[in-house]
Amino acid sequence: MSGIRYDAEGTLSRVVAFKLMPGADLYDAIVELCEKHGIGGGVILSAFGSLKEAHVKNPVFMNTNRYGAGYADEEVYVKPMELAAANGVICTREDGIIEPHIHVSLSGEGGFAAGGHLCRGTKVLITVEGAIAAFEGIDMKKELDAERNIYVFHPEPSKPQKAE
């Protein structure tokens, strides 16, 4: 039995490189970049830098759905730390809202290490730099999963554009 639920094939059509300012909200800045450059579907190729505050979520066991797990409340870290890596996908919800799904790895003084699902409120310390690639031929959708009341990733082949 295959473990594949959804898949779609396409190409990378273009790349947007970026450098963020101190104090920027990492999540919101990525959304703003995607809106500015018309990226409704793509991938974060790389992102790294320094943070002064990080908001992340991680999965925990819970008995409220058939998966037996869900996301805990946000963990908040307020201290200088490295954004060692960020990766994820850029998706668009059914209502047209761009909603990235990003995971981060963090490190800091004294052996501090953390990571998880990036949430709003994560603030740049000095800078964050990176690159986002746009897809062509793939609709990077996020659809509401009513059971879990969250938007979930559902890539599918792009539908041909109608000629005007």
DSSP file with accessible surface (Angstrom, degrees, kcal/mol):
  #  RESIDUE AA STRUCTURE BP1 BP2  ACC     N-H-->O    O-->H-N    N-H-->O    O-->H-N    TCO  KAPPA ALPHA  PHI   PSI    X-CA   Y-CA   Z-CA
    1    1 A M              0   0  239      0, 0.0     2,-0.1     0, 0.0     0, 0.0   0.000 360.0 360.0 360.0 131.1    0.0    0.0    0.0
    2    2 A S        -     0   0   81      1,-0.1     0, 0.0     2,-0.1     0, 0.0  -0.456 360.0-150.1 -75.6 146.4    1.4    3.4   -1.0
    3    3 A G        +     0   0   83     -2,-0.1     2,-0.4     2,-0.0    -1,-0.1   0.371  61.8 114.9 -94.7   5.1    1.7    6.1    1.6
    4    4 A I        +     0   0  114      1,-0.2     3,-0.1     3,-0.0    -2,-0.1  -0.638  33.5 171.7 -82.6 126.9    1.2    8.9   -0.9
    5    5 A R        +     0   0  152     -2,-0.4     2,-0.3     1,-0.4    -1,-0.2   0.849  68.7   0.1 -96.9 -50.2   -2.0   10.9   -0.4
    6    6 A Y        +     0   0   83      2,-0.0    -1,-0.4   150,-0.0     2,-0.3  -0.991  65.3 166.6-136.8 148.8   -1.6   13.8   -2.9
    7    7 A D        +     0   0  120     -2,-0.3     2,-0.3   148,-0.3    -3,-0.0  -0.978   7.0 179.8-157.8 155.6    1.1   14.6   -5.4
    8    8 A A        -     0   0   25     -2,-0.3     2,-0.4   148,-0.2   130,-0.1  -0.970  18.7-136.7-154.3 147.8    1.6   16.9   -8.4
    9    9 A E        +     0   0  178     -2,-0.3     2,-0.2   128,-0.2    -2,-0.0  -0.878  38.3 129.3-112.9 139.1    4.5   17.6  -10.8
   10   10 A G        -     0   0   32     -2,-0.4     2,-0.3   147,-0.1   127,-0.2  -0.817  43.9 -97.9-157.8-158.9    5.7   21.0  -12.0
   11   11 A T  E     -A  136   0A  82    125,-2.7   125,-2.9    -2,-0.2     2,-0.6  -0.890  31.1-103.4-134.1 162.0    8.8   23.1  -12.4
   12   12 A L  E     -A  135   0A  98     -2,-0.3   123,-0.2   123,-0.2     3,-0.1  -0.788  35.9-177.3 -82.4 124.6   10.5   26.0  -10.5
   13   13 A S  E     -     0   0A  50    121,-2.9     2,-0.3    -2,-0.6    -1,-0.2   0.782  57.2 -15.8 -98.3 -30.8    9.7   29.1  -12.5
   14   14 A R  E     -A  134   0A 106    120,-0.8   120,-2.6     2,-0.0     2,-0.4  -0.982  56.3-129.5-165.6 166.4   11.6   31.8  -10.7
   15   15 A V  E     -A  133   0A  85     -2,-0.3     2,-0.5   118,-0.2   118,-0.2  -0.979   7.8-158.5-129.7 137.9   13.4   32.6   -7.4
   16   16 A V  E     -A  132   0A  13    116,-3.2   116,-2.7    -2,-0.4     2,-0.3  -0.978  11.5-160.2-114.9 119.1   13.0   35.6   -5.1
   17   17 A A  E     -A  131   0A  81     -2,-0.5     2,-0.3   114,-0.2   114,-0.3  -0.741  16.6-176.4 -94.4 149.0   16.0   36.3   -2.8
   18   18 A F  E     -A  130   0A  20    112,-2.7   112,-2.1    -2,-0.3     2,-0.3  -0.974  26.7-162.5-147.0 158.4   15.4   38.4    0.4
   19   19 A K  E     -A  129   0A 137     -2,-0.3   110,-0.2   110,-0.2     2,-0.2  -0.972  24.2-147.6-138.7 125.6   17.1   40.0    3.4
   20   20 A L  E     -A  128   0A  18    108,-3.3   108,-0.6    -2,-0.3     3,-0.1  -0.636  11.8-120.4 -99.1 155.7   14.9   41.1    6.3
   21   21 A M    >   -     0   0  139     -2,-0.2     3,-1.9   106,-0.2   103,-0.3  -0.496  40.4 -82.8 -88.3 157.2   15.3   44.0    8.7
   22   22 A P  T 3  S+     0   0   82      0, 0.0   103,-0.2     0, 0.0    -1,-0.1  -0.290 116.3  22.8 -56.2 137.9   15.7   43.8   12.5
   23   23 A G  T 3  S+     0   0   29    101,-2.8   102,-0.1     1,-0.3   103,-0.0   0.255  87.3 139.7  89.0 -13.1   12.3   43.5   14.2
   24   24 A A    <   -     0   0   28     -3,-1.9   100,-2.3    99,-0.1     2,-0.7  -0.334  59.8-117.7 -63.2 145.2   10.5   42.1   11.2
   25   25 A D  B  >  -B  123   0A  19     98,-0.2     4,-2.7     1,-0.2    98,-0.2  -0.780  22.8-147.9 -81.5 117.7    8.0   39.3   11.9
   26   26 A L  H  > S+     0   0    0     96,-2.7     4,-2.0    -2,-0.7     5,-0.2   0.914  93.0  45.0 -57.8 -47.9    9.5   36.3   10.0
   27   27 A Y  H  > S+     0   0   16     92,-0.3     4,-2.2    95,-0.3    -1,-0.2   0.964 116.3  45.2 -62.7 -51.7    6.1   34.7    9.1
   28   28 A D  H  > S+     0   0   64      1,-0.2     4,-2.7     2,-0.2    -1,-0.2   0.869 110.6  54.6 -63.3 -36.0    4.4   37.9    8.0
   29   29 A A  H  X S+     0   0   11     -4,-2.7     4,-2.6     2,-0.2    -1,-0.2   0.900 107.6  49.8 -65.6 -38.7    7.5   39.0    6.0
   30   30 A I  H  X S+     0   0    0     -4,-2.0     4,-2.3    -5,-0.2    -2,-0.2   0.929 111.7  48.3 -66.1 -41.7    7.4   35.8    4.0
   31   31 A V  H  X S+     0   0   12     -4,-2.2     4,-2.6     2,-0.2    -2,-0.2   0.943 111.6  50.6 -61.0 -45.1    3.7   36.2    3.3
   32   32 A E  H  X S+     0   0  132     -4,-2.7     4,-2.9     1,-0.2    -2,-0.2   0.910 109.4  50.6 -60.6 -42.8    4.4   39.9    2.3
   33   33 A L  H  X S+     0   0   26     -4,-2.6     4,-2.2     2,-0.2    -1,-0.2   0.922 111.0  48.9 -60.4 -43.1    7.2   38.7   -0.1
   34   34 A C  H  X>S+     0   0    0     -4,-2.3     5,-2.8     2,-0.2     4,-0.5   0.910 113.2  46.5 -65.3 -41.8    4.9   36.1   -1.7
   35   35 A E  H ><5S+     0   0  122     -4,-2.6     3,-0.9     3,-0.2    -2,-0.2   0.939 112.7  50.1 -63.8 -46.8    2.1   38.7   -2.1
   36   36 A K  H 3<5S+     0   0  159     -4,-2.9    -2,-0.2     1,-0.2    -1,-0.2   0.875 119.5  36.3 -59.2 -39.2    4.5   41.3   -3.6
   37   37 A H  H 3<5S-     0   0   66     -4,-2.2    -1,-0.2    -5,-0.2    -2,-0.2   0.297 111.2-114.1-102.7   8.6    6.0   38.8   -6.1
   38   38 A G  T <<5 +     0   0   56     -3,-0.9     2,-0.9    -4,-0.5    -3,-0.2   0.862  58.5 155.8  65.0  38.6    2.8   36.9   -6.9
   39   39 A I      < +     0   0    4     -5,-2.8    -1,-0.2    -6,-0.2     3,-0.1  -0.834   8.4 157.5-101.8 100.9    3.9   33.6   -5.4
   40   40 A G  S    S+     0   0   29     -2,-0.9     2,-0.3     1,-0.3    59,-0.2   0.547  73.2  26.0 -95.0 -11.8    0.8   31.6   -4.4
   41   41 A G  S    S+     0   0   11     94,-0.2    94,-2.4    -3,-0.1    -1,-0.3  -0.954  83.5  93.7-153.3 130.2    2.7   28.3   -4.5
   42   42 A G  E     -DC  90 134A   0     48,-1.7    48,-2.4    -2,-0.3     2,-0.3  -0.960  55.5 -86.5 178.6-157.9    6.3   27.5   -4.0
   43   43 A V  E     -DC  89 133A  36     90,-2.3    90,-2.9    -2,-0.3     2,-0.8  -0.988  25.8-120.4-143.9 143.9    9.0   26.4   -1.6
   44   44 A I  E     -DC  88 132A   4     44,-2.5    44,-0.7    -2,-0.3    88,-0.2  -0.812  26.6-171.0 -83.0 112.0   11.4   28.1    0.8
   45   45 A L  E     -     0   0A  88     86,-1.8     2,-0.3    -2,-0.8    -1,-0.2   0.883  64.9 -21.6 -71.9 -41.0   14.8   27.1   -0.6
   46   46 A S  E     + C   0 131A  54     85,-1.5    85,-2.3    -3,-0.1    -1,-0.3  -0.948  56.1 175.7-166.4 145.2   16.7   28.4    2.4
   47   47 A A  E     + C   0 130A   1     39,-0.4    39,-0.8    -2,-0.3     2,-0.3  -0.922  16.6 150.0-155.3 137.8   16.4   30.9    5.2
   48   48 A F  E     + C   0 129A  88     81,-2.2    81,-2.8    -2,-0.3     2,-0.3  -0.975  14.5 101.3-159.9 162.0   18.8   31.6    8.1
   49   49 A G  E     -EC  83 128A  12     34,-1.8    34,-2.9    -2,-0.3     2,-0.4  -0.989  64.5 -44.9 156.5-143.4   19.9   34.4   10.3
   50   50 A S  E     -E   82   0A  11     77,-2.4    75,-2.2    -2,-0.3     2,-0.3  -0.949  40.4-165.2-130.8 147.2   19.3   35.6   13.9
   51   51 A L  E     -EC  81 124A   1     30,-3.0    30,-2.1    -2,-0.4    73,-0.2  -0.919  19.3-165.8-127.3 152.6   16.1   36.0   16.0
   52   52 A K  E    S+     0   0A  95     71,-2.5    27,-0.9     1,-0.4     2,-0.3   0.532  86.7  19.8-108.6 -13.5   15.3   37.8   19.2
   53   53 A E  E     -EC  78 123A  56     70,-1.2    70,-1.8    25,-0.2     2,-0.4  -0.963  66.9-167.7-154.9 135.9   12.0   36.0   19.8
   54   54 A A  E     -E   77   0A   1     23,-2.6    23,-2.6    -2,-0.3     2,-0.5  -0.995   6.0-166.3-131.6 136.1   10.6   32.8   18.3
   55   55 A H  E     +E   76   0A  24     64,-0.4    64,-2.5    -2,-0.4     2,-0.3  -0.988  24.1 161.0-118.8 118.9    7.1   31.3   18.4
   56   56 A V  E     -EF  75 118A   0     19,-2.2    19,-3.4    -2,-0.5     2,-0.3  -0.945  25.7-149.7-137.0 156.9    6.8   27.7   17.5
   57   57 A K  E     - F   0 117A  70     60,-1.7    60,-2.8    -2,-0.3    17,-0.1  -0.947  11.8-168.8-123.0 150.3    4.4   24.8   17.9
   58   58 A N        -     0   0   49     -2,-0.3    14,-2.4    15,-0.3    12,-0.1  -0.962  29.2 -97.9-135.6 153.2    5.1   21.1   18.2
   59   59 A P  E     -K   71   0B  86      0, 0.0     2,-0.3     0, 0.0    12,-0.2  -0.369  39.1-178.7 -71.8 149.6    2.9   18.0   18.0
   60   60 A V  E     -K   70   0B  61     10,-3.0    10,-2.1    -2,-0.1     2,-0.2  -0.946  35.3 -91.1-139.1 159.2    1.7   16.3   21.2
   61   61 A F  E     +K   69   0B 198     -2,-0.3     8,-0.3     8,-0.2     2,-0.3  -0.509  52.6 159.7 -69.2 138.8   -0.4   13.2   21.9
   62   62 A M        -     0   0   56      6,-2.0     3,-0.4    -2,-0.2    -2,-0.0  -0.968  39.7-141.9-157.5 153.1   -4.2   14.0   22.3
   63   63 A N  S    S+     0   0  162     -2,-0.3    -2,-0.0     1,-0.2     6,-0.0   0.046  75.2  98.2-105.2  26.2   -7.3   11.9   22.0
   64   64 A T  S    S+     0   0  118     84,-0.0     2,-0.3     2,-0.0    -1,-0.2   0.470  86.2  28.4 -97.0  -0.4   -9.5   14.4   20.3
   65   65 A N  S >  S-     0   0   29     -3,-0.4     3,-1.3    83,-0.0    -3,-0.1  -0.940  89.1 -96.4-149.5 173.1   -9.1   13.1   16.7
   66   66 A R  T 3  S+     0   0  170     -2,-0.3    -3,-0.0     1,-0.3    -1,-0.0   0.659 117.1  62.2 -69.2 -13.8   -8.4    9.9   14.9
   67   67 A Y  T 3  S-     0   0   93      2,-0.2    -1,-0.3     1,-0.0     3,-0.1   0.678  97.0-136.2 -83.6 -20.0   -4.7   10.7   14.6
   68   68 A G  S <  S+     0   0   22     -3,-1.3    -6,-2.0     1,-0.2     2,-0.3   0.661  75.1  71.7  73.1  14.1   -4.2   10.7   18.3
   69   69 A A  E     +K   61   0B  32     -8,-0.3     2,-0.3    -6,-0.0    -2,-0.2  -0.976  47.1 157.3-153.7 164.0   -2.1   13.9   18.1
   70   70 A G  E     -K   60   0B  18    -10,-2.1   -10,-3.0    -2,-0.3     2,-0.4  -0.928  48.1 -60.3-168.6-172.2   -2.3   17.6   17.4
   71   71 A Y  E     -K   59   0B  91     -2,-0.3     3,-0.1   -12,-0.2     2,-0.0  -0.704  42.7-140.2 -92.8 138.1   -0.5   20.8   18.0
   72   72 A A        -     0   0   28    -14,-2.4     3,-0.1    -2,-0.4    -1,-0.1  -0.204  41.8 -73.4 -77.3 174.7    0.3   22.1   21.5
   73   73 A D        -     0   0  145      1,-0.1   -15,-0.3   -16,-0.1    -1,-0.2  -0.285  69.1 -77.3 -62.2 160.0    0.1   25.7   22.5
   74   74 A E        -     0   0   86    -17,-0.1     2,-0.4    -3,-0.1   -17,-0.2  -0.295  37.8-141.7 -60.9 141.9    2.9   27.9   21.1
   75   75 A E  E     -E   56   0A  74    -19,-3.4   -19,-2.2    -3,-0.1     2,-0.5  -0.896  18.4-155.7 -99.0 136.1    6.3   27.8   22.8
   76   76 A V  E     -E   55   0A  73     -2,-0.4     2,-0.5   -21,-0.2   -21,-0.2  -0.969  10.4-171.1-120.2 127.0    7.8   31.3   23.0
   77   77 A Y  E     -E   54   0A  47    -23,-2.6   -23,-2.6    -2,-0.5     2,-0.6  -0.977   0.9-171.8-116.8 124.3   11.6   31.8   23.3
   78   78 A V  E     +E   53   0A 104     -2,-0.5   -25,-0.2   -25,-0.2   -26,-0.1  -0.910  47.4  84.0-119.9  98.7   12.8   35.4   24.0
   79   79 A K  E    S-     0   0A  88    -27,-0.9     2,-0.2    -2,-0.6   -28,-0.1  -0.900  87.9 -69.8-178.6 160.4   16.6   35.6   23.7
   80   80 A P  E     +     0   0A  92      0, 0.0    29,-0.5     0, 0.0     2,-0.3  -0.477  65.8 158.1 -65.0 131.3   19.2   36.0   21.0
   81   81 A M  E     -E   51   0A   6    -30,-2.1   -30,-3.0    -2,-0.2     2,-0.4  -0.988  40.5-108.7-152.8 157.9   19.3   32.8   18.9
   82   82 A E  E     -EG  50 107A 103     25,-3.4    25,-1.8    -2,-0.3     2,-1.1  -0.731  15.3-141.7 -86.6 136.6   20.3   31.6   15.5
   83   83 A L  E     -EG  49 106A   0    -34,-2.9   -34,-1.8    -2,-0.4    23,-0.2  -0.872  27.6-179.4 -88.4  93.2   17.8   30.7   12.9
   84   84 A A  E     -     0   0A  57     21,-1.7     2,-0.3    -2,-1.1    -1,-0.2   0.845  61.3 -11.5 -69.4 -32.0   19.9   27.7   11.8
   85   85 A A  E     - G   0 105A  38     20,-1.4    20,-2.5    -3,-0.1     2,-0.4  -0.961  52.8-170.4-165.6 146.5   17.4   26.7    9.1
   86   86 A A  E     + G   0 104A   6    -39,-0.8   -39,-0.4    -2,-0.3     2,-0.3  -0.990  18.8 162.9-137.4 135.3   13.9   27.4    7.9
   87   87 A N  E     + G   0 103A  92     16,-2.3    16,-2.9    -2,-0.4     2,-0.3  -0.977  12.7 109.8-146.9 159.6   12.1   25.3    5.2
   88   88 A G  E     -DG  44 102A  15    -44,-0.7   -44,-2.5    -2,-0.3     2,-0.3  -0.980  52.3 -74.5 164.5-169.5    8.6   24.8    4.0
   89   89 A V  E     -DG  43 101A  34     12,-1.8    12,-2.7    -2,-0.3     2,-0.6  -0.858  26.3-132.1-121.4 153.6    6.1   25.3    1.3
   90   90 A I  E     +DG  42 100A   0    -48,-2.4   -48,-1.7    -2,-0.3     2,-0.3  -0.931  36.3 172.3-104.6 123.0    4.0   28.3    0.2
   91   91 A C  E     - G   0  99A   0     -2,-0.6     8,-2.9     8,-0.5     2,-0.4  -0.839  26.8-136.2-127.2 165.9    0.4   27.5   -0.2
   92   92 A T  E     -hG 141  98A  38     48,-2.8    50,-1.6    -2,-0.3     6,-0.2  -0.992  20.7-135.2-126.7 128.7   -2.9   29.4   -0.9
   93   93 A R  E >   -h  142   0A  56      4,-3.1     3,-2.2    -2,-0.4    50,-0.2  -0.256  32.6 -99.5 -73.4 168.4   -6.1   28.6    1.0
   94   94 A E  T 3  S+     0   0  128     48,-0.9    -1,-0.1     1,-0.3    49,-0.1   0.793 124.3  56.4 -58.2 -28.9   -9.5   28.3   -0.7
   95   95 A D  T 3  S-     0   0   89      2,-0.1    -1,-0.3     1,-0.0    -2,-0.0   0.336 122.9-104.0 -89.2   7.9  -10.3   31.9    0.3
   96   96 A G  S <  S+     0   0   51     -3,-2.2     2,-0.3     1,-0.3    -2,-0.1   0.396  74.2 140.8  89.4  -2.8   -7.2   33.2   -1.5
   97   97 A I        -     0   0   82     -5,-0.1    -4,-3.1     1,-0.1     2,-0.4  -0.579  53.4-127.4 -75.7 129.7   -5.1   33.8    1.7
   98   98 A I  E     -G   92   0A  20     -2,-0.3    -6,-0.3    -6,-0.2   -63,-0.1  -0.659  32.3-179.8 -76.2 126.7   -1.4   32.9    1.2
   99   99 A E  E     -G   91   0A  36     -8,-2.9    -8,-0.5    -2,-0.4   -10,-0.1  -0.850  10.7-158.9-136.0  97.0   -0.5   30.5    4.1
  100  100 A P  E     -G   90   0A   2      0, 0.0     2,-0.5     0, 0.0   -10,-0.2  -0.364   9.6-146.3 -68.8 153.9    3.1   29.2    4.3
  101  101 A H  E     +G   89   0A  53    -12,-2.7   -12,-1.8    -2,-0.1     2,-0.4  -0.952  32.7 173.1-119.9 105.0    3.8   26.0    6.2
  102  102 A I  E     -G   88   0A   1     -2,-0.5    16,-2.9    16,-0.3     2,-0.4  -0.939  21.4-164.9-123.9 137.2    7.3   26.6    7.7
  103  103 A H  E     -GI  87 117A  70    -16,-2.9   -16,-2.3    -2,-0.4     2,-0.3  -0.923  14.0-161.3-117.1 146.2    9.4   24.7   10.1
  104  104 A V  E     -GI  86 116A   6     12,-2.6    12,-1.9    -2,-0.4     2,-0.4  -0.916  15.7-149.8-128.6 153.0   12.5   26.1   11.8
  105  105 A S  E     -GI  85 115A  64    -20,-2.5   -21,-1.7    -2,-0.3   -20,-1.4  -0.992  23.8-169.1-117.9 130.2   15.6   24.9   13.6
  106  106 A L  E     +GI  83 114A   6      8,-3.4     8,-1.9    -2,-0.4     2,-0.3  -0.894   9.5 176.4-122.0 147.9   16.9   27.2   16.4
  107  107 A S  E     +GI  82 113A  47    -25,-1.8   -25,-3.4    -2,-0.3     2,-0.3  -0.975   8.4 155.7-146.1 158.9   20.2   27.3   18.4
  108  108 A G  E >>  - I   0 112A  24      4,-1.9     3,-0.9    -2,-0.3     4,-0.7  -0.948  42.7 -31.5-164.9-173.2   21.7   29.6   20.9
  109  109 A E  G >4 S+     0   0  186    -29,-0.5     3,-0.9    -2,-0.3    -1,-0.1  -0.108 115.1  20.4 -54.6 143.5   24.1   30.2   23.8
  110  110 A G  G 34 S-     0   0   83      1,-0.2    -1,-0.2     2,-0.1     0, 0.0   0.709 134.5 -59.5  72.2  20.4   24.7   27.3   26.2
  111  111 A G  G <4 S+     0   0   70     -3,-0.9    -1,-0.2     1,-0.2    -2,-0.2   0.613  81.5 169.4  85.2  11.2   23.6   24.6   23.9
  112  112 A F  E <<  + I   0 108A  32     -3,-0.9    -4,-1.9    -4,-0.7     2,-0.3  -0.336   3.9 170.1 -57.4 132.2   20.1   25.9   23.4
  113  113 A A  E     + I   0 107A  79     -6,-0.2     2,-0.3     2,-0.0    -6,-0.2  -0.985   5.7 144.4-146.5 135.6   18.3   24.0   20.6
  114  114 A A  E     + I   0 106A  22     -8,-1.9    -8,-3.4    -2,-0.3     2,-0.3  -0.956   9.1 159.6-156.4 173.8   14.7   24.1   19.7
  115  115 A G  E     + I   0 105A  19     -2,-0.3     2,-0.3   -10,-0.2   -10,-0.2  -0.980   9.5 123.8 179.5-178.4   12.5   24.0   16.6
  116  116 A G  E     - I   0 104A   8    -12,-1.9   -12,-2.6    -2,-0.3     2,-0.5  -0.947  64.7 -11.7 144.9-161.4    9.1   23.3   15.2
  117  117 A H  E    S-FI  57 103A  40    -60,-2.8   -60,-1.7    -2,-0.3   -14,-0.3  -0.620  71.0-120.6 -77.6 119.8    6.2   24.8   13.2
  118  118 A L  E     -F   56   0A   2    -16,-2.9   -16,-0.3    -2,-0.5     2,-0.3  -0.407  32.6-170.8 -67.1 135.4    6.8   28.6   12.8
  119  119 A C    >   -     0   0   11    -64,-2.5     3,-0.9    -2,-0.1   -64,-0.4  -0.835  32.7 -85.5-120.6 161.3    4.1   30.9   14.2
  120  120 A R  T 3  S+     0   0  128     -2,-0.3     3,-0.1     1,-0.2    -1,-0.1  -0.262 106.4  55.6 -59.3 152.5    3.5   34.6   13.9
  121  121 A G  T 3   +     0   0   15      1,-0.3     2,-0.5   -68,-0.0    -1,-0.2   0.283  66.6 135.3 103.5  -8.6    5.4   36.7   16.4
  122  122 A T    <   -     0   0    0     -3,-0.9   -96,-2.7   -67,-0.2     2,-0.4  -0.650  42.7-155.5 -75.8 120.1    8.9   35.4   15.5
  123  123 A K  E     -BC  25  53A  64    -70,-1.8   -71,-2.5    -2,-0.5   -70,-1.2  -0.849  12.5-123.3-111.5 136.1   11.1   38.5   15.4
  124  124 A V  E     - C   0  51A   0   -100,-2.3  -101,-2.8    -2,-0.4   -73,-0.3  -0.467  17.9-167.1 -70.8 136.2   14.3   39.1   13.5
  125  125 A L  E    S-     0   0A  60    -75,-2.2   -74,-0.2     2,-0.2    -1,-0.1   0.929  79.3 -17.8 -86.2 -68.5   17.3   40.2   15.6
  126  126 A I  E    S-     0   0A 118      1,-0.4     2,-0.3   -76,-0.2    -2,-0.1   0.815 121.8 -37.7-105.8 -56.8   19.9   41.4   13.1
  127  127 A T  E     -     0   0A  21    -77,-0.1   -77,-2.4  -106,-0.1    -1,-0.4  -0.977  38.2-148.8-163.3 157.9   18.8   39.9    9.8
  128  128 A V  E     -AC  20  49A   0   -108,-0.6  -108,-3.3    -2,-0.3     2,-0.3  -0.991  22.4-172.8-129.1 134.5   17.3   36.9    8.1
  129  129 A E  E     +AC  19  48A  70    -81,-2.8   -81,-2.2    -2,-0.4     2,-0.3  -0.896  20.1 118.3-124.3 153.4   18.3   36.1    4.6
  130  130 A G  E     -AC  18  47A  13   -112,-2.1  -112,-2.7    -2,-0.3     2,-0.3  -0.989  44.5-102.2 177.1-167.5   17.0   33.5    2.2
  131  131 A A  E     -AC  17  46A  20    -85,-2.3   -86,-1.8    -2,-0.3   -85,-1.5  -0.996  14.4-160.4-149.1 142.0   15.3   32.5   -1.1
  132  132 A I  E     -AC  16  44A   1   -116,-2.7  -116,-3.2    -2,-0.3     2,-0.4  -0.980  11.6-152.1-122.1 134.6   11.8   31.4   -2.2
  133  133 A A  E     -AC  15  43A   0    -90,-2.9   -90,-2.3    -2,-0.4     2,-0.3  -0.899  10.3-138.6-108.8 138.1   11.1   29.6   -5.4
  134  134 A A  E     -AC  14  42A   4   -120,-2.6  -121,-2.9    -2,-0.4  -120,-0.8  -0.724  17.0-134.2 -91.2 143.8    7.8   29.8   -7.2
  135  135 A F  E     -A   12   0A  53    -94,-2.4     2,-0.4    -2,-0.3  -123,-0.2  -0.695  11.1-159.6 -94.6 150.8    6.2   26.7   -8.8
  136  136 A E  E    S+A   11   0A 120   -125,-2.9  -125,-2.7    -2,-0.3     3,-0.1  -0.995  77.9  21.7-125.2 133.4    4.7   26.4  -12.2
  137  137 A G  S    S+     0   0   32     -2,-0.4    21,-1.6  -127,-0.2     2,-0.4   0.430 104.2  91.5  94.4  -1.7    2.3   23.6  -13.0
  138  138 A I  E     - J   0 157A  22     19,-0.3     2,-0.8  -127,-0.2    -1,-0.2  -0.994  62.8-148.6-128.9 128.8    1.3   22.9   -9.4
  139  139 A D  E     - J   0 156A  56     17,-3.6    17,-1.7    -2,-0.4     2,-1.4  -0.878  15.1-154.5 -90.1 112.9   -1.6   24.4   -7.4
  140  140 A M  E     + J   0 155A  12     -2,-0.8   -48,-2.8    15,-0.2     2,-0.2  -0.684  27.7 179.2 -91.2  83.5   -0.3   24.5   -3.9
  141  141 A K  E     -hJ  92 154A  62     -2,-1.4    13,-2.8    13,-0.9     2,-0.4  -0.508  26.7-158.9 -88.5 154.2   -3.6   24.4   -2.1
  142  142 A K  E     -hJ  93 153A   7    -50,-1.6   -48,-0.9    11,-0.2     2,-0.4  -0.996  18.2-171.8-126.6 125.6   -4.5   24.4    1.5
  143  143 A E  E     - J   0 152A  48      9,-2.5     9,-2.9    -2,-0.4     2,-0.3  -0.914  30.1-101.3-119.4 147.8   -8.0   23.1    2.3
  144  144 A L  E     - J   0 151A  78     -2,-0.4     2,-0.8     7,-0.2     7,-0.3  -0.480  24.4-152.0 -70.3 125.0   -9.9   23.1    5.5
  145  145 A D  E  >> - J   0 150A  22      5,-3.3     4,-1.8    -2,-0.3     5,-1.1  -0.882   8.1-161.9 -94.3 104.5   -9.9   19.7    7.3
  146  146 A A  T  45S+     0   0   88     -2,-0.8    -1,-0.2     1,-0.2     5,-0.0   0.840  83.8  58.7 -62.2 -34.2  -13.2   19.9    9.2
  147  147 A E  T  45S+     0   0   92      1,-0.2    -1,-0.2    -3,-0.1    -3,-0.0   0.916 121.4  24.8 -62.4 -42.8  -12.2   17.1   11.7
  148  148 A R  T  45S-     0   0   78     -3,-0.3    -1,-0.2     2,-0.2    -2,-0.2   0.513  99.6-131.6 -99.7  -7.6   -9.1   19.0   12.9
  149  149 A N  T  <5 +     0   0  125     -4,-1.8     2,-0.3     1,-0.2    -3,-0.2   0.888  69.5 111.7  55.5  42.6  -10.3   22.5   12.1
  150  150 A I  E   <S-J  145   0A  68     -5,-1.1    -5,-3.3    -7,-0.1     2,-0.4  -0.955  74.0-106.6-136.7 158.3   -7.0   23.3   10.4
  151  151 A Y  E     -J  144   0A  59     -2,-0.3     2,-0.3    -7,-0.3    -7,-0.2  -0.737  38.8-161.9 -84.8 132.9   -6.0   24.0    6.8
  152  152 A V  E     -J  143   0A  31     -9,-2.9    -9,-2.5    -2,-0.4     2,-0.1  -0.886  23.7 -98.6-120.6 150.5   -4.0   21.1    5.3
  153  153 A F  E     +J  142   0A  76     -2,-0.3   -11,-0.2   -11,-0.2   -13,-0.1  -0.398  39.8 169.3 -67.5 132.0   -1.7   20.9    2.3
  154  154 A H  E     -J  141   0A  27    -13,-2.8   -13,-0.9    -2,-0.1     2,-0.2  -0.648  11.4-169.8-146.6  83.8   -3.2   19.5   -1.0
  155  155 A P  E     +J  140   0A  15      0, 0.0  -148,-0.3     0, 0.0   -15,-0.2  -0.498  13.8 166.7 -73.9 144.8   -1.0   20.0   -4.1
  156  156 A E  E     -J  139   0A  35    -17,-1.7   -17,-3.6    -2,-0.2  -148,-0.2  -0.982  43.6 -80.4-151.2 158.7   -2.6   19.2   -7.4
  157  157 A P  E     -J  138   0A  82      0, 0.0   -19,-0.3     0, 0.0  -147,-0.1  -0.306  55.4-105.1 -58.9 141.0   -1.7   19.8  -11.1
  158  158 A S        -     0   0   49    -21,-1.6     3,-0.0     1,-0.1   -22,-0.0  -0.376  31.3-120.7 -64.5 144.5   -2.6   23.3  -12.3
  159  159 A K        -     0   0  125      1,-0.1   -22,-0.1    -3,-0.1    -1,-0.1  -0.665  37.4 -96.7 -83.8 142.2   -5.6   23.7  -14.4
  160  160 A P        -     0   0  124      0, 0.0     2,-0.2     0, 0.0    -1,-0.1  -0.289  40.6-112.2 -59.0 141.6   -5.0   25.2  -17.9
  161  161 A Q        -     0   0  185      1,-0.1     2,-0.3    -3,-0.0    -3,-0.0  -0.556  29.7-119.9 -73.5 137.7   -5.7   28.9  -18.2
  162  162 A K        -     0   0  192     -2,-0.2     2,-0.2     1,-0.1    -1,-0.1  -0.614  28.2-115.3 -78.5 138.4   -8.7   29.8  -20.3
  163  163 A A              0   0  103     -2,-0.3    -1,-0.1     1,-0.1     0, 0.0  -0.497 360.0 360.0 -72.1 141.0   -7.8   32.0  -23.3
  164  164 A E              0   0  239     -2,-0.2    -1,-0.1     0, 0.0     0, 0.0  -0.552 360.0 360.0 -93.5 360.0   -9.4   35.5  -23.2
